[in-house]
Amino acid sequence: MTEAATIPAALDRYEVVIGLEVHAQLLTRSKMFCPCPADYTSAAPNDNTCPVCLGLPGVLPTINQQAVEYTVRTALALHCDIPAFTKFDRKNYFYPDLPKGYQISQYDLPLSLNGRLEFPVGGETVRCGITRVHLEEDTGTMHHAGDVLQSAMSSLIDLNRCGVPLMEIVGEPDLRTPEAAREYLVRLRQILMYIGVNDGNLEKGSFRCDANISLRPRGAQELGVKVEVKNMNSFRAVQHALESEIERQTGVLDAGGTLVQETRGWVETQGRTISQRSKEQAHDYRYFPEPDLPPLRLGDDFVERMRATLPELPEARAHRFQEQYGLTGYDAAVLTDTREDADTYEALVGAGVPAKLAANWQSGDVAALANEHRMQLQHSGLGVDGLASLLRLVDAGTINGPTAKELLAELYVAGGNPEALVSDRGLGQVSDTTQLTALVDAAIAANPAAAADFRAGKQQALGQLMRAVKEATGGKADMPLVNRLLRDRLLEQ
């Protein structure tokens, strides 16, 4: 039986319970507790390290203030409460990429509590609680020969990432489908990028997710046995891994078996999860307060300063775009997908481009060129000002749409002044009614069969006649005007 067939059947008998734990590296210049660079990708292995992040005896950590500010900013964006008192703790466990033998994290008194994230899925609003947003340090990285730990003959350790500020966002088990889990991650990543605390890169692991999933009989109140799934580096992988787990757990339960609490890894090439280890409980980590760091008291003034740094968030901005610019919900969502996209759109409108015209071009031809050249408009040769200049020419009727598209493609990388090029090359739109009427008459005379077909009711025949006029003007004709003139001429003859 296929996965697509088994999952809907499983949902008839079992309720899926999903909670997500997201780890997001913060965009600070230095590490969490030492001055080493937080950029761990550009240096040679183990170069960005010091006695503090290596956990050598006799050293003392110091708290990165910006990391605290970014975490509180995130918590406020997720509607969390900010306690007045917080502290760091030692989370004790042994793993080769953790040189101290413990991780400085937070346990019972985190930086924030009791948040929420709401988003639409399938036409309905899903509300997922946020248990906490807290701050910790990242671990090093391990490189396994053959990429798979279970079959590796050797592993290498790079501690450059060790100590990078890491924010953990713990979601409540409020999600009920893999699709909702995927959308939760999409929305959360969007918010983190909007407020400038994380780059959202799943492939490199700066935004990564662990998923907890269990099944319980429909109508039951007690939670089922929880399985944690790791090693997912894309939204697609998260959804597929959860679908695979639903199928696996359903099979175990239907066969009368017993699920065990464990950590499983997603193997993309096999399309399934594999067991890695039994799942730890909180007491296994032997948490205790970090003795080398003072507790933090976050006053109301500090919290309000952080609140004041928040930009308009994507959902609110999309709603405003609909009201202020008359956009559809779809267009507003597309144009506010990233903060840069939204800023670009408002810059175009502010430069005198009509709202609907700016929306159509930015989400259409400009987006296609950005994808083709892997270069956003603001970094292109044309830039936002150049696009605004080009679209003002379209709005004024100085050039037509096809000419504008040709210029856009030419100038996107190379750059240039659209107004000057239109003038120098004589690209201005042909909109003179007398001139176009003569060309319309010539097109009808040269294409009598197409004219007869149109009069007989074949609307598509008009296309041949319009192409004839377009070619006669070198592509510069005002095509809406040509369309009207052709219809008038054909119907009066």
N, C-alpha and C positions, 0 to 999 in steps of 0.2 A: 504494500500500500504506500502511496506517495505521501510526502510531507504535507502537500497542499490538501490532501484528502483527510489526513489524520488530525490535523490541528483543529479544524472546525468541529469535528466529532468530539475531540478532547474537551473543547470549551463547553459542550453541552453537559458534560458530566463533572468537570472540574472547574474551579475558579483559579485563575492564574494570579499570583501575587508577586509583584516585582518592585524592588527598591534599588535605586542606583547610587553608587558612591563615585563621585567625580573628583579627580585630582587635577588641579590646574597650576602649572608653574607661573609664578608672578613675574612681570616684566620689570624687575629691578636690575640695576647694574651690578650689584654685588650679592653675595650669598646671604643666607639667613642669619648666620651667627659669626661671620668673619668677612674680611674685605676682599676675598678672592672674587674674580669676575664670575658672574652668573652665567655667562655665555660658555657653555661646556662643549659646543660642537666645533668651534674653530681651532681649538688648541690640540696639541698632540696629547695622547692618552696620559692622564695623571699629571699634566702640567699645571692645571688650574687648581692647585691644592696647597694647603698650609697645615701647620700643626693642629689648628683648631678643627678644620673639617676632616682631618685624618684621625682625630681623636687621640692625639699623643698626650702623655701624662703632663700635668702641670699647666695646661692652658685653660683659658676662660672664654666662654662665648659671650657675645654682645648682641642685643636684639636689633634687627634691621627695622628702623622706624617706618620706612616706606612700605615694607611688606605688611606691617600692621595696618597702615592706612589703607592699602589696597584691599585687604581682607574686610575691613569695616565698610569700605565703600561697596564691596560686593554684597555683604550682608544687608546693607540698607536697600540696595537695588532689588533684593529678594524679600523685602518686607520683614526682615528679622528683628528681633529684640536685641539690643546691645547691653549686656550686663555692665555694671559699674566696675566690677572686679574680675580679673582674669589672670590665669597663670599658665606656665608651661610645665609639662610632665615628661618623665622618661618612660618610654615604651621599650621594654627589654625583650629582645629576641636575638638569636644568632643567625646571621646569613652573611656570606662572603662579601656582599656589596655594602655592608654596614660596619665600617671599621671600628666604631666605638663599642659595638655590641649592644647598643641601644639607639633609639631614634628620639630626638627631642620633638615632642608633639604636644597635644592638649587632650585632656581626658574629661574631668568632671566640671571644669570651669572654663569653657571655651570662649572665644571672642564673641559669639552670637548664638542665638537660639530661636526656634519657633518661627520660621519663615514660610514662604509659599511661592509656587510658580504655577500660573494658570495659562492654558493654551488650548486651541481648538484641535480636535481630532475627529474626522468624519462628521463634521457639522455640529459636534457637541463640545462643550467646554470641559476640559479635564483640569482638576485642581490637585496638585501634588504638594504635600507639605515638605518643608525643609527642616530636618531635625536640628541641624547646626551647620555653621560655616566656621572652620577653625584652621589654624596655621601650624605648619610643621616644616621639617627639612626633608628634602628628597634624598634618596639613596644613590649609590653609584650604579653603574650599568655593567651587565655581564654579557660577554660575547661568546656564544657556544659554537664550537666547531660543528658545522652542519646546521646551525640555527635552531635545532631542537634539543632541549635539555636532556630528554630521556635517552637519546641515542648519541649524545656528544661524547667524544673521547677526551676532550679537554675544554676548558673555559678560561677566558681572559677577563680581568676586572679593570675597569676604567673608573676612577674615583672623581673625575672632573665634575660630574653631576651631583656628587655628594655634598649636601648642604645648600642646594639651590632652594629658595623659598617655594614652598608647596602649599597650596590652599586646598583643603578637602571640603567638599560640599556633600553632605549626607542627606539623601532624600528619604522621605517616609515610604513605607511599602504601600503606596496608593495607586500604583500603575497596574493595569489589568491586561494589557496586550503588548506584544512587541512593537506594534506601530506607535502606541503611546510612549513607550520608552524611547524610541528613536526621536519622536517629536520633542520630548522633554529635553534631550541632549542638544538638538538643533537650537531650541529656544535659549537654553542656558548658555551655550557657546556664543550665540549672538549677543546676549547681554554682556558677557565678560569682555567680548571684543569692543562693544559699544563704549563701555566705561574705561577701556584702555588698560586693563590689568592682565590680559592674557592674549596670546596670538592665535589661539584656536587651532593649532596644528595637531591633528590626530596622528598623522603618519609618523611624526617625530616624537610623539609622546608628551608634548607639552600640555595637551588636553587629553586625558585618558579616563576610562571608565571601567569600574568593576560592577557587575550586575548580580544582585541576589534574587533568586527566583525559587518559588515553591508552588505546589499545587495542593488544593484542598477540595473535598467534595462540595458540590454546589449546596449552599445553604449552611455549611459548617461555619462556626465562628473561630475555632482554634486554627492557628496557622500551621501549615504543613512543614515538612523538613526542608530547611533552607540550604540551597546550593549556591556557592559563589562562582561566577564565571569571569575569567580574566583573559588577557591577550587579545583584545579586540581593538583594532586601530582604525575603524571607520564606522560611520553610522550604519552602513549596510551590514558590516560584520556584527554589530550589536544586535540588530534585528534578526539576522540569520542564526546567530548563536542562541538567542532566546527561543526562537522557533524550534531549533534542534533540541534544546533542553525540554521544551514542552512535549515534544514527541517522545524523547527518551524517558522522561519521568512518567508520562502516561502509560508507556509500555510496561514499566516496572510495576506500577500500581495495579494496572489491569491484570497482570499476571500473578497478583497476590504477593509481590515482593515488597521489600522494605527499602526506602531511600535512606541514605546516610548523609549527614552533614559533612560536606567536603568542599574543597576548592578544585575547580575543573578549568582546564585551559581550552580555548577555542582554537581548532586547527583548521585554518581556512581551506587548505588544499584538500582536506578530507571531508569538509562540511559537517564536522561533528565536534563535540567536546570530549576531552579525555581527562581522567582523574589525575590530579597532581599531589594532593595531600589532604589529610583530614583538616577540617576547619577549626581554627583556634577560637577560644572564648576570650572575653576581655581579661579575665583573671589570669590567663596564661601569660599575659604580657607583664604582669607584676608592675603596674603603673605606680609611680610615686612622684611627688613634686620635684621638679628640676632644682637642685640645691644651688646651682651656679647662676641662676637667673632670678631677678626680683619679680614679684607679681606686678601686674599693671593695673592702674586705676584709670578708667576712661571716663572723664568728666563729660557733662552735657555739652559744654562748649566744643570739646573735641569732636563729639558725634555730630553736632550741627555743622561744624566746618567740613566734615567728610560728606555730609548730606548735600552741602552747597556745591561740592565738586561734581555731583552726578549730572550728566547730560540728560536731555530728553530721551527717554528709553524707547526702543523700537515700536512697541505696541502703541504707546501714546503718540509717537510721531506719525505712525501710519494713520491713526484716527484723525489727527489734525490735518494731514495731507488730503484726506477725503473731504473734510469740511472746508478747508481753506482753499484748496485748488480744484475741487470738484472731481477728484479722481475716483475710479472704482476701487473696491476693496482689494482686488487683485493687483492693480497697478500700484496702489499705495504700498502693499506688502513687498512687491518687487523693488520699488525705489527706496525702501527703508531697510532692505536686507542687511546692508552694512552702513555704518555711520558715514563712511566716505561717499557711498552712493547717495545717501540722503542729502549730505552737504553739497554734493555736485548738483543735484536737482534744484535745490533752493538757490544755488549760485546762478544757474541758468535762468530761472524765473526772475531772480533779482536783476539780471542783466537785460531784461526786456523780452525774453522769449516767452510766448504764451504757454500756460501751464500744460495743456494737453499736447501741444506740439513738442515741448521739451520731454514729456513723459514718453511719447511714442518713439522718439529718436533715441533717447538714452537707454530704454529697455529693449530696443530693437537693434538697429544697425550699429550703434556704439557698443552695445554689449557683445555683439558678434565679433567686432574687431578686437575688443579687449580680450576676448577668449582666444581668437586666432593668434594674436601677437603676444599673449600672456603679459599684457601691459594695460593697467587701468588708465582711464582717460586723463586723470590728473598728472600722470607720469609720462604721457605720450607727447609727441612733438606738437600736436594740435592744442592740447590742454583745454581746460574749461572755457577760458576766454575765447579761444579760437572756435570752439564749437558754438558758443553763443553768437559770435559774429556770423558764422555760416547759417545758423538757424534764423537769425534776423533777416538775412537775405531771402530765405525761403518764405518767411512770414510776410515780407514786403512784396512778394511776387517778382523779385529781381531775378531769381533763378527758380527752375522747377525742381521737383523731387529727384528725378533721375540724375540731373546735373549735380545736385547737392550730394547725392550718394557717391558719385564718382570722385568729387572733390574730397569728401570725407575719407574715402579709402586711400586717396593719394597723400593727404596731409596728416593722417593719423600718426604715422611714424616720422615722416620727413619734416613736417611742420610747414608753416607758411601763412601768409595773410590771405584769407578767402576773398575779401573785398578787392584786393589788388589783383588777384588772379582772375577773378570774374571780369574785371575791367580790361586787363591786359590781353586776355584771350577772347574777348567778345562772347562770353558765355551767357549774357543776359537773356532772360526768357522772352520768347516771341509771344506777345499778348495783343498785338494790334489786330483788331477785328477784321478790318478790310483785307490785310495781308493774309490772315488765316482763312477767311472766306474764299479767297482765290485759290488757296492750296486745297481746301476742302472740295471745291468744284473740280479741281484737277484730279484729285484722288478718286472721286466718284466716276469721272469720265474714264479714268484708266482702269477701273475695276468694276465694270458693269455687272458681272455675275454676283459679286459680293453685295453691291447695292440692291440688286433684285432679291437676293436671299434675305436681306434685312427687311425689305418691304413686305416679304412673304412671312415675316414673323420670326426669323432666325436671328436672335439677338447677338449671338456670337460672331456673326458676319461683320459686325461693326469693328471688331478688332483689326481686321485686315485693312480697313480704310483708315483707322487711326494710326496704324503703323506706317502707312504711306505718308501721312502728313508729318508724323514725327521724323521720318527719314529725310523728308524734304527740308526740314528746319535744322538738320544736324542734331536732333534730340533736344532742341531748346524750346519746343512749342509748349504753350500753356495747355496741357492735355485735358483738364476739365472743361476749358473753353472749347477746345477742339471737339470734344464729345458732344457738347450742346449744339455747336454749329452743325455738325454732321447730322444729328437727329432732326434738327429743324429743316435742313436742306433736303434730306431724304423724304421726310413726311410731306413736304409741300410740293414735291415734284410728282 
